[in-house]
Amino acid sequence: MDALGDFFGMGGYAGFIWPSYAVTAVVLGGLVVASVRSLRAREAELQSLQAAVGSRRAAARSRDLVGEPANDP
């Protein structure tokens, strides 16, 4: 049990080492949360852009079938 106490005591530097581990864990956790939120936002934006392009393509196909001139720039 003494070896375990020595490990957690970190040779007298535990007051500096353990808080630095905690800060590192919090920062890395925050980065994970921010990355997941950003990913979800980008995926939603991509889906909306793909839906817009899909609807424009469908409108263009229907105009081609009817024979109307296209108004797309």
mmCIF file of the N, C-alpha and C atoms, coordinates in Angstrom:
data_MODEL
# 
_entry.id   MODEL 
# 
loop_
_atom_site.group_PDB 
_atom_site.id 
_atom_site.type_symbol 
_atom_site.label_atom_id 
_atom_site.label_alt_id 
_atom_site.label_comp_id 
_atom_site.label_asym_id 
_atom_site.label_entity_id 
_atom_site.label_seq_id 
_atom_site.pdbx_PDB_ins_code 
_atom_site.Cartn_x 
_atom_site.Cartn_y 
_atom_site.Cartn_z 
_atom_site.occupancy 
_atom_site.B_iso_or_equiv 
_atom_site.pdbx_formal_charge 
_atom_site.auth_seq_id 
_atom_site.auth_comp_id 
_atom_site.auth_asym_id 
_atom_site.auth_atom_id 
_atom_site.pdbx_PDB_model_num 
ATOM 1   N N  . MET A 1 1  ? 0.829   -1.198 0.000   1.00 0.00 ? 1  MET A N  1 
ATOM 2   C CA . MET A 1 1  ? 0.000   0.000  0.000   1.00 0.00 ? 1  MET A CA 1 
ATOM 3   C C  . MET A 1 1  ? 0.867   1.254  0.000   1.00 0.00 ? 1  MET A C  1 
ATOM 4   N N  . ASP A 1 2  ? 2.067   1.130  0.496   1.00 0.00 ? 2  ASP A N  1 
ATOM 5   C CA . ASP A 1 2  ? 2.969   2.259  0.562   1.00 0.00 ? 2  ASP A CA 1 
ATOM 6   C C  . ASP A 1 2  ? 3.407   2.709  -0.823  1.00 0.00 ? 2  ASP A C  1 
ATOM 7   N N  . ALA A 1 3  ? 3.581   1.739  -1.738  1.00 0.00 ? 3  ALA A N  1 
ATOM 8   C CA . ALA A 1 3  ? 3.984   2.080  -3.103  1.00 0.00 ? 3  ALA A CA 1 
ATOM 9   C C  . ALA A 1 3  ? 2.888   2.850  -3.818  1.00 0.00 ? 3  ALA A C  1 
ATOM 10  N N  . LEU A 1 4  ? 1.642   2.483  -3.538  1.00 0.00 ? 4  LEU A N  1 
ATOM 11  C CA . LEU A 1 4  ? 0.518   3.180  -4.157  1.00 0.00 ? 4  LEU A CA 1 
ATOM 12  C C  . LEU A 1 4  ? 0.436   4.620  -3.636  1.00 0.00 ? 4  LEU A C  1 
ATOM 13  N N  . GLY A 1 5  ? 0.657   4.807  -2.356  1.00 0.00 ? 5  GLY A N  1 
ATOM 14  C CA . GLY A 1 5  ? 0.679   6.145  -1.774  1.00 0.00 ? 5  GLY A CA 1 
ATOM 15  C C  . GLY A 1 5  ? 1.813   6.980  -2.332  1.00 0.00 ? 5  GLY A C  1 
ATOM 16  N N  . ASP A 1 6  ? 2.942   6.349  -2.541  1.00 0.00 ? 6  ASP A N  1 
ATOM 17  C CA . ASP A 1 6  ? 4.074   7.068  -3.140  1.00 0.00 ? 6  ASP A CA 1 
ATOM 18  C C  . ASP A 1 6  ? 3.749   7.494  -4.573  1.00 0.00 ? 6  ASP A C  1 
ATOM 19  N N  . PHE A 1 7  ? 3.051   6.605  -5.290  1.00 0.00 ? 7  PHE A N  1 
ATOM 20  C CA . PHE A 1 7  ? 2.692   6.947  -6.667  1.00 0.00 ? 7  PHE A CA 1 
ATOM 21  C C  . PHE A 1 7  ? 1.768   8.162  -6.697  1.00 0.00 ? 7  PHE A C  1 
ATOM 22  N N  . PHE A 1 8  ? 0.694   8.119  -5.894  1.00 0.00 ? 8  PHE A N  1 
ATOM 23  C CA . PHE A 1 8  ? -0.248  9.235  -5.899  1.00 0.00 ? 8  PHE A CA 1 
ATOM 24  C C  . PHE A 1 8  ? 0.344   10.495 -5.284  1.00 0.00 ? 8  PHE A C  1 
ATOM 25  N N  . GLY A 1 9  ? 1.337   10.341 -4.437  1.00 0.00 ? 9  GLY A N  1 
ATOM 26  C CA . GLY A 1 9  ? 2.015   11.500 -3.860  1.00 0.00 ? 9  GLY A CA 1 
ATOM 27  C C  . GLY A 1 9  ? 2.951   12.177 -4.843  1.00 0.00 ? 9  GLY A C  1 
ATOM 28  N N  . MET A 1 10 ? 3.376   11.453 -5.863  1.00 0.00 ? 10 MET A N  1 
ATOM 29  C CA . MET A 1 10 ? 4.236   11.964 -6.930  1.00 0.00 ? 10 MET A CA 1 
ATOM 30  C C  . MET A 1 10 ? 5.487   12.657 -6.392  1.00 0.00 ? 10 MET A C  1 
ATOM 31  N N  . GLY A 1 11 ? 6.058   12.093 -5.349  1.00 0.00 ? 11 GLY A N  1 
ATOM 32  C CA . GLY A 1 11 ? 7.310   12.631 -4.818  1.00 0.00 ? 11 GLY A CA 1 
ATOM 33  C C  . GLY A 1 11 ? 7.168   14.037 -4.259  1.00 0.00 ? 11 GLY A C  1 
ATOM 34  N N  . GLY A 1 12 ? 5.993   14.365 -3.783  1.00 0.00 ? 12 GLY A N  1 
ATOM 35  C CA . GLY A 1 12 ? 5.771   15.695 -3.217  1.00 0.00 ? 12 GLY A CA 1 
ATOM 36  C C  . GLY A 1 12 ? 5.250   16.718 -4.225  1.00 0.00 ? 12 GLY A C  1 
ATOM 37  N N  . TYR A 1 13 ? 5.131   16.317 -5.464  1.00 0.00 ? 13 TYR A N  1 
ATOM 38  C CA . TYR A 1 13 ? 4.663   17.240 -6.500  1.00 0.00 ? 13 TYR A CA 1 
ATOM 39  C C  . TYR A 1 13 ? 3.220   16.976 -6.931  1.00 0.00 ? 13 TYR A C  1 
ATOM 40  N N  . ALA A 1 14 ? 2.490   16.206 -6.151  1.00 0.00 ? 14 ALA A N  1 
ATOM 41  C CA . ALA A 1 14 ? 1.117   15.845 -6.512  1.00 0.00 ? 14 ALA A CA 1 
ATOM 42  C C  . ALA A 1 14 ? 0.223   17.077 -6.643  1.00 0.00 ? 14 ALA A C  1 
ATOM 43  N N  . GLY A 1 15 ? 0.487   18.101 -5.848  1.00 0.00 ? 15 GLY A N  1 
ATOM 44  C CA . GLY A 1 15 ? -0.323  19.323 -5.919  1.00 0.00 ? 15 GLY A CA 1 
ATOM 45  C C  . GLY A 1 15 ? -0.185  20.049 -7.243  1.00 0.00 ? 15 GLY A C  1 
ATOM 46  N N  . PHE A 1 16 ? 0.844   19.772 -7.987  1.00 0.00 ? 16 PHE A N  1 
ATOM 47  C CA . PHE A 1 16 ? 1.043   20.382 -9.302  1.00 0.00 ? 16 PHE A CA 1 
ATOM 48  C C  . PHE A 1 16 ? 0.657   19.430 -10.440 1.00 0.00 ? 16 PHE A C  1 
ATOM 49  N N  . ILE A 1 17 ? 0.935   18.150 -10.225 1.00 0.00 ? 17 ILE A N  1 
ATOM 50  C CA . ILE A 1 17 ? 0.747   17.178 -11.302 1.00 0.00 ? 17 ILE A CA 1 
ATOM 51  C C  . ILE A 1 17 ? -0.720  16.823 -11.499 1.00 0.00 ? 17 ILE A C  1 
ATOM 52  N N  . TRP A 1 18 ? -1.440  16.470 -10.422 1.00 0.00 ? 18 TRP A N  1 
ATOM 53  C CA . TRP A 1 18 ? -2.833  16.046 -10.584 1.00 0.00 ? 18 TRP A CA 1 
ATOM 54  C C  . TRP A 1 18 ? -3.724  17.165 -11.127 1.00 0.00 ? 18 TRP A C  1 
ATOM 55  N N  . PRO A 1 19 ? -3.587  18.397 -10.677 1.00 0.00 ? 19 PRO A N  1 
ATOM 56  C CA . PRO A 1 19 ? -4.397  19.450 -11.309 1.00 0.00 ? 19 PRO A CA 1 
ATOM 57  C C  . PRO A 1 19 ? -4.072  19.644 -12.799 1.00 0.00 ? 19 PRO A C  1 
ATOM 58  N N  . SER A 1 20 ? -2.810  19.445 -13.170 1.00 0.00 ? 20 SER A N  1 
ATOM 59  C CA . SER A 1 20 ? -2.477  19.586 -14.588 1.00 0.00 ? 20 SER A CA 1 
ATOM 60  C C  . SER A 1 20 ? -3.122  18.466 -15.398 1.00 0.00 ? 20 SER A C  1 
ATOM 61  N N  . TYR A 1 21 ? -3.201  17.256 -14.814 1.00 0.00 ? 21 TYR A N  1 
ATOM 62  C CA . TYR A 1 21 ? -3.923  16.166 -15.491 1.00 0.00 ? 21 TYR A CA 1 
ATOM 63  C C  . TYR A 1 21 ? -5.404  16.521 -15.625 1.00 0.00 ? 21 TYR A C  1 
ATOM 64  N N  . ALA A 1 22 ? -5.990  17.090 -14.584 1.00 0.00 ? 22 ALA A N  1 
ATOM 65  C CA . ALA A 1 22 ? -7.408  17.446 -14.618 1.00 0.00 ? 22 ALA A CA 1 
ATOM 66  C C  . ALA A 1 22 ? -7.678  18.521 -15.663 1.00 0.00 ? 22 ALA A C  1 
ATOM 67  N N  . VAL A 1 23 ? -6.835  19.533 -15.717 1.00 0.00 ? 23 VAL A N  1 
ATOM 68  C CA . VAL A 1 23 ? -7.015  20.592 -16.716 1.00 0.00 ? 23 VAL A CA 1 
ATOM 69  C C  . VAL A 1 23 ? -6.887  20.020 -18.123 1.00 0.00 ? 23 VAL A C  1 
ATOM 70  N N  . THR A 1 24 ? -5.930  19.143 -18.317 1.00 0.00 ? 24 THR A N  1 
ATOM 71  C CA . THR A 1 24 ? -5.743  18.517 -19.629 1.00 0.00 ? 24 THR A CA 1 
ATOM 72  C C  . THR A 1 24 ? -6.969  17.708 -20.022 1.00 0.00 ? 24 THR A C  1 
ATOM 73  N N  . ALA A 1 25 ? -7.528  16.938 -19.083 1.00 0.00 ? 25 ALA A N  1 
ATOM 74  C CA . ALA A 1 25 ? -8.716  16.139 -19.367 1.00 0.00 ? 25 ALA A CA 1 
ATOM 75  C C  . ALA A 1 25 ? -9.913  17.030 -19.714 1.00 0.00 ? 25 ALA A C  1 
ATOM 76  N N  . VAL A 1 26 ? -10.074 18.139 -19.002 1.00 0.00 ? 26 VAL A N  1 
ATOM 77  C CA . VAL A 1 26 ? -11.186 19.054 -19.282 1.00 0.00 ? 26 VAL A CA 1 
ATOM 78  C C  . VAL A 1 26 ? -11.027 19.696 -20.661 1.00 0.00 ? 26 VAL A C  1 
ATOM 79  N N  . VAL A 1 27 ? -9.822  20.114 -20.999 1.00 0.00 ? 27 VAL A N  1 
ATOM 80  C CA . VAL A 1 27 ? -9.579  20.730 -22.305 1.00 0.00 ? 27 VAL A CA 1 
ATOM 81  C C  . VAL A 1 27 ? -9.824  19.735 -23.426 1.00 0.00 ? 27 VAL A C  1 
ATOM 82  N N  . LEU A 1 28 ? -9.318  18.520 -23.284 1.00 0.00 ? 28 LEU A N  1 
ATOM 83  C CA . LEU A 1 28 ? -9.536  17.506 -24.320 1.00 0.00 ? 28 LEU A CA 1 
ATOM 84  C C  . LEU A 1 28 ? -11.020 17.150 -24.441 1.00 0.00 ? 28 LEU A C  1 
ATOM 85  N N  . GLY A 1 29 ? -11.714 17.064 -23.318 1.00 0.00 ? 29 GLY A N  1 
ATOM 86  C CA . GLY A 1 29 ? -13.163 16.819 -23.359 1.00 0.00 ? 29 GLY A CA 1 
ATOM 87  C C  . GLY A 1 29 ? -13.901 17.945 -24.058 1.00 0.00 ? 29 GLY A C  1 
ATOM 88  N N  . GLY A 1 30 ? -13.507 19.179 -23.786 1.00 0.00 ? 30 GLY A N  1 
ATOM 89  C CA . GLY A 1 30 ? -14.117 20.323 -24.467 1.00 0.00 ? 30 GLY A CA 1 
ATOM 90  C C  . GLY A 1 30 ? -13.871 20.300 -25.965 1.00 0.00 ? 30 GLY A C  1 
ATOM 91  N N  . LEU A 1 31 ? -12.675 19.895 -26.367 1.00 0.00 ? 31 LEU A N  1 
ATOM 92  C CA . LEU A 1 31 ? -12.374 19.786 -27.796 1.00 0.00 ? 31 LEU A CA 1 
ATOM 93  C C  . LEU A 1 31 ? -13.220 18.714 -28.469 1.00 0.00 ? 31 LEU A C  1 
ATOM 94  N N  . VAL A 1 32 ? -13.439 17.607 -27.786 1.00 0.00 ? 32 VAL A N  1 
ATOM 95  C CA . VAL A 1 32 ? -14.289 16.546 -28.337 1.00 0.00 ? 32 VAL A CA 1 
ATOM 96  C C  . VAL A 1 32 ? -15.714 17.051 -28.511 1.00 0.00 ? 32 VAL A C  1 
ATOM 97  N N  . VAL A 1 33 ? -16.239 17.722 -27.491 1.00 0.00 ? 33 VAL A N  1 
ATOM 98  C CA . VAL A 1 33 ? -17.609 18.255 -27.570 1.00 0.00 ? 33 VAL A CA 1 
ATOM 99  C C  . VAL A 1 33 ? -17.718 19.281 -28.699 1.00 0.00 ? 33 VAL A C  1 
ATOM 100 N N  . ALA A 1 34 ? -16.767 20.181 -28.799 1.00 0.00 ? 34 ALA A N  1 
ATOM 101 C CA . ALA A 1 34 ? -16.794 21.198 -29.855 1.00 0.00 ? 34 ALA A CA 1 
ATOM 102 C C  . ALA A 1 34 ? -16.691 20.560 -31.236 1.00 0.00 ? 34 ALA A C  1 
ATOM 103 N N  . SER A 1 35 ? -15.876 19.534 -31.362 1.00 0.00 ? 35 SER A N  1 
ATOM 104 C CA . SER A 1 35 ? -15.721 18.866 -32.654 1.00 0.00 ? 35 SER A CA 1 
ATOM 105 C C  . SER A 1 35 ? -16.998 18.151 -33.064 1.00 0.00 ? 35 SER A C  1 
ATOM 106 N N  . VAL A 1 36 ? -17.651 17.491 -32.124 1.00 0.00 ? 36 VAL A N  1 
ATOM 107 C CA . VAL A 1 36 ? -18.898 16.785 -32.440 1.00 0.00 ? 36 VAL A CA 1 
ATOM 108 C C  . VAL A 1 36 ? -19.987 17.777 -32.826 1.00 0.00 ? 36 VAL A C  1 
ATOM 109 N N  . ARG A 1 37 ? -20.082 18.885 -32.106 1.00 0.00 ? 37 ARG A N  1 
ATOM 110 C CA . ARG A 1 37 ? -21.086 19.909 -32.449 1.00 0.00 ? 37 ARG A CA 1 
ATOM 111 C C  . ARG A 1 37 ? -20.814 20.495 -33.834 1.00 0.00 ? 37 ARG A C  1 
ATOM 112 N N  . SER A 1 38 ? -19.569 20.766 -34.127 1.00 0.00 ? 38 SER A N  1 
ATOM 113 C CA . SER A 1 38 ? -19.212 21.308 -35.432 1.00 0.00 ? 38 SER A CA 1 
ATOM 114 C C  . SER A 1 38 ? -19.519 20.305 -36.534 1.00 0.00 ? 38 SER A C  1 
ATOM 115 N N  . LEU A 1 39 ? -19.220 19.043 -36.294 1.00 0.00 ? 39 LEU A N  1 
ATOM 116 C CA . LEU A 1 39 ? -19.511 17.998 -37.272 1.00 0.00 ? 39 LEU A CA 1 
ATOM 117 C C  . LEU A 1 39 ? -20.999 17.927 -37.559 1.00 0.00 ? 39 LEU A C  1 
ATOM 118 N N  . ARG A 1 40 ? -21.810 17.939 -36.525 1.00 0.00 ? 40 ARG A N  1 
ATOM 119 C CA . ARG A 1 40 ? -23.267 17.865 -36.717 1.00 0.00 ? 40 ARG A CA 1 
ATOM 120 C C  . ARG A 1 40 ? -23.791 19.081 -37.467 1.00 0.00 ? 40 ARG A C  1 
ATOM 121 N N  . ALA A 1 41 ? -23.257 20.249 -37.177 1.00 0.00 ? 41 ALA A N  1 
ATOM 122 C CA . ALA A 1 41 ? -23.684 21.456 -37.886 1.00 0.00 ? 41 ALA A CA 1 
ATOM 123 C C  . ALA A 1 41 ? -23.294 21.384 -39.354 1.00 0.00 ? 41 ALA A C  1 
ATOM 124 N N  . ARG A 1 42 ? -22.098 20.923 -39.641 1.00 0.00 ? 42 ARG A N  1 
ATOM 125 C CA . ARG A 1 42 ? -21.648 20.804 -41.038 1.00 0.00 ? 42 ARG A CA 1 
ATOM 126 C C  . ARG A 1 42 ? -22.441 19.748 -41.794 1.00 0.00 ? 42 ARG A C  1 
ATOM 127 N N  . GLU A 1 43 ? -22.788 18.638 -41.115 1.00 0.00 ? 43 GLU A N  1 
ATOM 128 C CA . GLU A 1 43 ? -23.592 17.609 -41.765 1.00 0.00 ? 43 GLU A CA 1 
ATOM 129 C C  . GLU A 1 43 ? -24.983 18.131 -42.096 1.00 0.00 ? 43 GLU A C  1 
ATOM 130 N N  . ALA A 1 44 ? -25.571 18.908 -41.179 1.00 0.00 ? 44 ALA A N  1 
ATOM 131 C CA . ALA A 1 44 ? -26.889 19.485 -41.434 1.00 0.00 ? 44 ALA A CA 1 
ATOM 132 C C  . ALA A 1 44 ? -26.816 20.480 -42.598 1.00 0.00 ? 44 ALA A C  1 
ATOM 133 N N  . GLU A 1 45 ? -25.760 21.278 -42.645 1.00 0.00 ? 45 GLU A N  1 
ATOM 134 C CA . GLU A 1 45 ? -25.583 22.228 -43.739 1.00 0.00 ? 45 GLU A CA 1 
ATOM 135 C C  . GLU A 1 45 ? -25.403 21.490 -45.066 1.00 0.00 ? 45 GLU A C  1 
ATOM 136 N N  . LEU A 1 46 ? -24.649 20.419 -45.056 1.00 0.00 ? 46 LEU A N  1 
ATOM 137 C CA . LEU A 1 46 ? -24.445 19.633 -46.266 1.00 0.00 ? 46 LEU A CA 1 
ATOM 138 C C  . LEU A 1 46 ? -25.749 19.019 -46.747 1.00 0.00 ? 46 LEU A C  1 
ATOM 139 N N  . GLN A 1 47 ? -26.553 18.500 -45.836 1.00 0.00 ? 47 GLN A N  1 
ATOM 140 C CA . GLN A 1 47 ? -27.833 17.915 -46.228 1.00 0.00 ? 47 GLN A CA 1 
ATOM 141 C C  . GLN A 1 47 ? -28.754 18.960 -46.838 1.00 0.00 ? 47 GLN A C  1 
ATOM 142 N N  . SER A 1 48 ? -28.776 20.160 -46.265 1.00 0.00 ? 48 SER A N  1 
ATOM 143 C CA . SER A 1 48 ? -29.640 21.197 -46.826 1.00 0.00 ? 48 SER A CA 1 
ATOM 144 C C  . SER A 1 48 ? -29.150 21.633 -48.205 1.00 0.00 ? 48 SER A C  1 
ATOM 145 N N  . LEU A 1 49 ? -27.831 21.716 -48.385 1.00 0.00 ? 49 LEU A N  1 
ATOM 146 C CA . LEU A 1 49 ? -27.294 22.071 -49.694 1.00 0.00 ? 49 LEU A CA 1 
ATOM 147 C C  . LEU A 1 49 ? -27.572 20.980 -50.726 1.00 0.00 ? 49 LEU A C  1 
ATOM 148 N N  . GLN A 1 50 ? -27.442 19.720 -50.306 1.00 0.00 ? 50 GLN A N  1 
ATOM 149 C CA . GLN A 1 50 ? -27.721 18.625 -51.223 1.00 0.00 ? 50 GLN A CA 1 
ATOM 150 C C  . GLN A 1 50 ? -29.202 18.593 -51.593 1.00 0.00 ? 50 GLN A C  1 
ATOM 151 N N  . ALA A 1 51 ? -30.073 18.911 -50.644 1.00 0.00 ? 51 ALA A N  1 
ATOM 152 C CA . ALA A 1 51 ? -31.508 18.950 -50.938 1.00 0.00 ? 51 ALA A CA 1 
ATOM 153 C C  . ALA A 1 51 ? -31.823 20.080 -51.917 1.00 0.00 ? 51 ALA A C  1 
ATOM 154 N N  . ALA A 1 52 ? -31.155 21.221 -51.751 1.00 0.00 ? 52 ALA A N  1 
ATOM 155 C CA . ALA A 1 52 ? -31.386 22.346 -52.658 1.00 0.00 ? 52 ALA A CA 1 
ATOM 156 C C  . ALA A 1 52 ? -30.913 22.006 -54.064 1.00 0.00 ? 52 ALA A C  1 
ATOM 157 N N  . VAL A 1 53 ? -29.763 21.377 -54.170 1.00 0.00 ? 53 VAL A N  1 
ATOM 158 C CA . VAL A 1 53 ? -29.240 20.994 -55.479 1.00 0.00 ? 53 VAL A CA 1 
ATOM 159 C C  . VAL A 1 53 ? -30.144 19.933 -56.099 1.00 0.00 ? 53 VAL A C  1 
ATOM 160 N N  . GLY A 1 54 ? -30.612 19.001 -55.296 1.00 0.00 ? 54 GLY A N  1 
ATOM 161 C CA . GLY A 1 54 ? -31.499 17.960 -55.801 1.00 0.00 ? 54 GLY A CA 1 
ATOM 162 C C  . GLY A 1 54 ? -32.800 18.527 -56.323 1.00 0.00 ? 54 GLY A C  1 
ATOM 163 N N  . SER A 1 55 ? -33.363 19.524 -55.636 1.00 0.00 ? 55 SER A N  1 
ATOM 164 C CA . SER A 1 55 ? -34.621 20.118 -56.099 1.00 0.00 ? 55 SER A CA 1 
ATOM 165 C C  . SER A 1 55 ? -34.394 20.933 -57.367 1.00 0.00 ? 55 SER A C  1 
ATOM 166 N N  . ARG A 1 56 ? -33.233 21.586 -57.476 1.00 0.00 ? 56 ARG A N  1 
ATOM 167 C CA . ARG A 1 56 ? -32.941 22.328 -58.709 1.00 0.00 ? 56 ARG A CA 1 
ATOM 168 C C  . ARG A 1 56 ? -32.760 21.372 -59.878 1.00 0.00 ? 56 ARG A C  1 
ATOM 169 N N  . ARG A 1 57 ? -32.118 20.240 -59.633 1.00 0.00 ? 57 ARG A N  1 
ATOM 170 C CA . ARG A 1 57 ? -31.929 19.259 -60.702 1.00 0.00 ? 57 ARG A CA 1 
ATOM 171 C C  . ARG A 1 57 ? -33.262 18.666 -61.125 1.00 0.00 ? 57 ARG A C  1 
ATOM 172 N N  . ALA A 1 58 ? -34.140 18.406 -60.163 1.00 0.00 ? 58 ALA A N  1 
ATOM 173 C CA . ALA A 1 58 ? -35.458 17.859 -60.491 1.00 0.00 ? 58 ALA A CA 1 
ATOM 174 C C  . ALA A 1 58 ? -36.255 18.871 -61.302 1.00 0.00 ? 58 ALA A C  1 
ATOM 175 N N  . ALA A 1 59 ? -36.158 20.142 -60.951 1.00 0.00 ? 59 ALA A N  1 
ATOM 176 C CA . ALA A 1 59 ? -36.875 21.178 -61.708 1.00 0.00 ? 59 ALA A CA 1 
ATOM 177 C C  . ALA A 1 59 ? -36.309 21.278 -63.118 1.00 0.00 ? 59 ALA A C  1 
ATOM 178 N N  . ALA A 1 60 ? -35.006 21.169 -63.252 1.00 0.00 ? 60 ALA A N  1 
ATOM 179 C CA . ALA A 1 60 ? -34.387 21.230 -64.579 1.00 0.00 ? 60 ALA A CA 1 
ATOM 180 C C  . ALA A 1 60 ? -34.814 20.034 -65.424 1.00 0.00 ? 60 ALA A C  1 
ATOM 181 N N  . ARG A 1 61 ? -34.889 18.871 -64.824 1.00 0.00 ? 61 ARG A N  1 
ATOM 182 C CA . ARG A 1 61 ? -35.332 17.682 -65.572 1.00 0.00 ? 61 ARG A CA 1 
ATOM 183 C C  . ARG A 1 61 ? -36.768 17.822 -66.015 1.00 0.00 ? 61 ARG A C  1 
ATOM 184 N N  . SER A 1 62 ? -37.614 18.377 -65.157 1.00 0.00 ? 62 SER A N  1 
ATOM 185 C CA . SER A 1 62 ? -39.021 18.521 -65.542 1.00 0.00 ? 62 SER A CA 1 
ATOM 186 C C  . SER A 1 62 ? -39.174 19.562 -66.652 1.00 0.00 ? 62 SER A C  1 
ATOM 187 N N  . ARG A 1 63 ? -38.346 20.625 -66.612 1.00 0.00 ? 63 ARG A N  1 
ATOM 188 C CA . ARG A 1 63 ? -38.395 21.610 -67.691 1.00 0.00 ? 63 ARG A CA 1 
ATOM 189 C C  . ARG A 1 63 ? -37.925 20.984 -68.999 1.00 0.00 ? 63 ARG A C  1 
ATOM 190 N N  . ASP A 1 64 ? -36.902 20.139 -68.920 1.00 0.00 ? 64 ASP A N  1 
ATOM 191 C CA . ASP A 1 64 ? -36.401 19.483 -70.125 1.00 0.00 ? 64 ASP A CA 1 
ATOM 192 C C  . ASP A 1 64 ? -37.454 18.565 -70.724 1.00 0.00 ? 64 ASP A C  1 
ATOM 193 N N  . LEU A 1 65 ? -38.224 17.902 -69.871 1.00 0.00 ? 65 LEU A N  1 
ATOM 194 C CA . LEU A 1 65 ? -39.254 17.002 -70.367 1.00 0.00 ? 65 LEU A CA 1 
ATOM 195 C C  . LEU A 1 65 ? -40.402 17.776 -71.007 1.00 0.00 ? 65 LEU A C  1 
ATOM 196 N N  . VAL A 1 66 ? -40.721 18.939 -70.453 1.00 0.00 ? 66 VAL A N  1 
ATOM 197 C CA . VAL A 1 66 ? -41.824 19.756 -70.965 1.00 0.00 ? 66 VAL A CA 1 
ATOM 198 C C  . VAL A 1 66 ? -41.373 20.591 -72.149 1.00 0.00 ? 66 VAL A C  1 
ATOM 199 N N  . GLY A 1 67 ? -40.099 20.911 -72.193 1.00 0.00 ? 67 GLY A N  1 
ATOM 200 C CA . GLY A 1 67 ? -39.571 21.700 -73.288 1.00 0.00 ? 67 GLY A CA 1 
ATOM 201 C C  . GLY A 1 67 ? -39.487 23.176 -73.006 1.00 0.00 ? 67 GLY A C  1 
ATOM 202 N N  . GLU A 1 68 ? -39.558 23.550 -71.734 1.00 0.00 ? 68 GLU A N  1 
ATOM 203 C CA . GLU A 1 68 ? -39.457 24.969 -71.379 1.00 0.00 ? 68 GLU A CA 1 
ATOM 204 C C  . GLU A 1 68 ? -37.991 25.387 -71.345 1.00 0.00 ? 68 GLU A C  1 
ATOM 205 N N  . PRO A 1 69 ? -37.696 26.647 -71.620 1.00 0.00 ? 69 PRO A N  1 
ATOM 206 C CA . PRO A 1 69 ? -36.305 27.121 -71.543 1.00 0.00 ? 69 PRO A CA 1 
ATOM 207 C C  . PRO A 1 69 ? -35.877 27.221 -70.083 1.00 0.00 ? 69 PRO A C  1 
ATOM 208 N N  . ALA A 1 70 ? -34.627 26.945 -69.841 1.00 0.00 ? 70 ALA A N  1 
ATOM 209 C CA . ALA A 1 70 ? -34.092 27.009 -68.490 1.00 0.00 ? 70 ALA A CA 1 
ATOM 210 C C  . ALA A 1 70 ? -33.762 28.441 -68.141 1.00 0.00 ? 70 ALA A C  1 
ATOM 211 N N  . ASN A 1 71 ? -34.031 28.835 -66.891 1.00 0.00 ? 71 ASN A N  1 
ATOM 212 C CA . ASN A 1 71 ? -33.739 30.178 -66.411 1.00 0.00 ? 71 ASN A CA 1 
ATOM 213 C C  . ASN A 1 71 ? -32.549 30.184 -65.470 1.00 0.00 ? 71 ASN A C  1 
ATOM 214 N N  . ASP A 1 72 ? -31.822 29.080 -65.348 1.00 0.00 ? 72 ASP A N  1 
ATOM 215 C CA . ASP A 1 72 ? -30.672 29.018 -64.458 1.00 0.00 ? 72 ASP A CA 1 
ATOM 216 C C  . ASP A 1 72 ? -29.520 29.806 -65.028 1.00 0.00 ? 72 ASP A C  1 
ATOM 217 N N  . PRO A 1 73 ? -28.817 30.540 -64.178 1.00 0.00 ? 73 PRO A N  1 
ATOM 218 C CA . PRO A 1 73 ? -27.652 31.308 -64.668 1.00 0.00 ? 73 PRO A CA 1 
ATOM 219 C C  . PRO A 1 73 ? -26.504 30.418 -65.051 1.00 0.00 ? 73 PRO A C  1 
# 
